[in-house]
Amino acid sequence: MEDEFPKKRNIRPTEKSNLPIVTLLVLVVLVLAMLYVGYEYISDSSSNSEELTSVVVDSTAEAAAAEPITDEPAAEPIKSDEDTETEKPKEAEKDEPKKEEKPAISAASIGGEQITHTVKSGETFSSIASRYNLKTETLQGLNSSVSEIKSGVTKLKVQVKAVHTVGPGDILRVVAGKYGVTKEAIMKANGKSKDISERGEKLIIPFPDRK
């Protein structure tokens, strides 16, 4: 005989778990976070590209503004009065002919003895050179520092063959024969108009050939 009241079977207690809800919330949070990060990245990249574009455009515009292109020729710099004054002497120097420099001649290259001649009225380099049987160039070379001669002031260096002191019996013809020159050359060098010489007188003996 079966029991009137049958025994109840052991029923498994139902367990309530919150794990699926938590997992879902975490996934939702992660998705939101990823969306937020992606939005920030996209917005930053777009802003950076705009800045670069603006910088390139601005630099190009500045460069174009700094160097304007014109067909007009560049204006010449205005010269001051000082510049024109400094240029004038240069032009004057070009126009002026260069003065010929007299080549210096040494007394040793000619030989003989050197005397000093004081310039007299009316005398020139040419007349003085002819008096002592010298070339004009030779006399000027001996006096290269002298550019202008003045009567009674200028003293010129002159090369002669010798200076002879007149002794007993020294007439001009004898003295001329002794040095191999003409009597007339001695008279001309000493400014004599007569064939006369005095004892003790110093006679200038010019070169027999023009130096």
Solvent accessible surface area in square Angstrom, and as a share of the most:
residue,aa,sasa,rsa
1,M,217,0.97
2,E,154,0.69
3,D,100,0.52
4,E,129,0.58
5,F,171,0.71
6,P,110,0.69
7,K,182,0.77
8,K,192,0.82
9,R,218,0.80
10,N,157,0.81
11,I,154,0.78
12,R,209,0.76
13,P,107,0.67
14,T,126,0.73
15,E,161,0.72
16,K,198,0.84
17,S,80,0.52
18,N,111,0.57
19,L,124,0.62
20,P,89,0.56
21,I,105,0.53
22,V,79,0.46
23,T,66,0.38
24,L,110,0.55
25,L,106,0.53
26,V,77,0.44
27,L,96,0.48
28,V,69,0.40
29,V,95,0.54
30,L,95,0.47
31,V,82,0.47
32,L,108,0.54
33,A,49,0.38
34,M,140,0.63
35,L,116,0.58
36,Y,141,0.54
37,V,99,0.57
38,G,31,0.30
39,Y,145,0.55
40,E,67,0.30
41,Y,159,0.61
42,I,115,0.58
43,S,41,0.26
44,D,78,0.40
45,S,53,0.34
46,S,55,0.35
47,S,49,0.32
48,N,81,0.42
49,S,60,0.39
50,E,122,0.55
51,E,108,0.48
52,L,122,0.61
53,T,86,0.50
54,S,54,0.35
55,V,93,0.53
56,V,93,0.53
57,V,89,0.51
58,D,79,0.41
59,S,60,0.38
60,T,85,0.50
61,A,59,0.46
62,E,118,0.53
63,A,63,0.49
64,A,69,0.54
65,A,82,0.64
66,A,77,0.60
67,E,132,0.59
68,P,100,0.63
69,I,167,0.85
70,T,95,0.55
71,D,149,0.77
72,E,143,0.64
73,P,126,0.79
74,A,100,0.77
75,A,99,0.77
76,E,152,0.68
77,P,118,0.74
78,I,173,0.88
79,K,125,0.53
80,S,58,0.38
81,D,111,0.58
82,E,128,0.57
83,D,66,0.34
84,T,53,0.31
85,E,105,0.47
86,T,84,0.49
87,E,70,0.31
88,K,131,0.56
89,P,69,0.43
90,K,130,0.55
91,E,104,0.47
92,A,46,0.36
93,E,124,0.56
94,K,171,0.72
95,D,118,0.61
96,E,114,0.51
97,P,119,0.75
98,K,194,0.82
99,K,188,0.80
100,E,167,0.75
101,E,161,0.72
102,K,67,0.28
103,P,106,0.67
104,A,83,0.64
105,I,55,0.28
106,S,66,0.43
107,A,36,0.28
108,A,96,0.74
109,S,84,0.54
110,I,25,0.13
111,G,29,0.27
112,G,51,0.49
113,E,84,0.38
114,Q,89,0.40
115,I,28,0.14
116,T,90,0.52
117,H,10,0.04
118,T,56,0.32
119,V,3,0.02
120,K,120,0.51
121,S,97,0.63
122,G,76,0.73
123,E,36,0.16
124,T,71,0.41
125,F,23,0.09
126,S,64,0.41
127,S,54,0.35
128,I,1,0.00
129,A,1,0.01
130,S,40,0.26
131,R,50,0.18
132,Y,4,0.02
133,N,33,0.17
134,L,1,0.01
135,K,101,0.43
136,T,42,0.25
137,E,119,0.53
138,T,12,0.07
139,L,1,0.00
140,Q,47,0.21
141,G,3,0.03
142,L,19,0.09
143,N,8,0.04
144,S,47,0.30
145,S,110,0.71
146,V,32,0.18
147,S,104,0.67
148,E,121,0.54
149,I,35,0.18
150,K,118,0.50
151,S,65,0.42
152,G,56,0.54
153,V,108,0.62
154,T,18,0.10
155,K,132,0.56
156,L,0,0.00
157,K,107,0.45
158,V,0,0.00
159,Q,3,0.01
160,V,0,0.00
161,K,73,0.31
162,A,14,0.11
163,V,51,0.29
164,H,17,0.08
165,T,69,0.40
166,V,7,0.04
167,G,20,0.19
168,P,102,0.64
169,G,64,0.62
170,D,32,0.17
171,I,85,0.43
172,L,0,0.00
173,R,159,0.58
174,V,69,0.40
175,V,1,0.01
176,A,5,0.04
177,G,62,0.60
178,K,140,0.59
179,Y,44,0.17
180,G,56,0.54
181,V,15,0.09
182,T,82,0.48
183,K,62,0.26
184,E,111,0.50
185,A,27,0.21
186,I,0,0.00
187,M,30,0.13
188,K,109,0.46
189,A,0,0.00
190,N,31,0.16
191,G,58,0.56
192,K,49,0.21
193,S,104,0.67
194,K,138,0.59
195,D,73,0.38
196,I,105,0.53
197,S,28,0.18
198,E,126,0.56
199,R,180,0.66
200,G,48,0.46
201,E,51,0.23
202,K,135,0.57
203,L,0,0.00
204,I,33,0.17
205,I,0,0.00
206,P,1,0.00
207,F,13,0.05
208,P,68,0.43
209,D,102,0.53
210,R,129,0.47
211,K,88,0.37
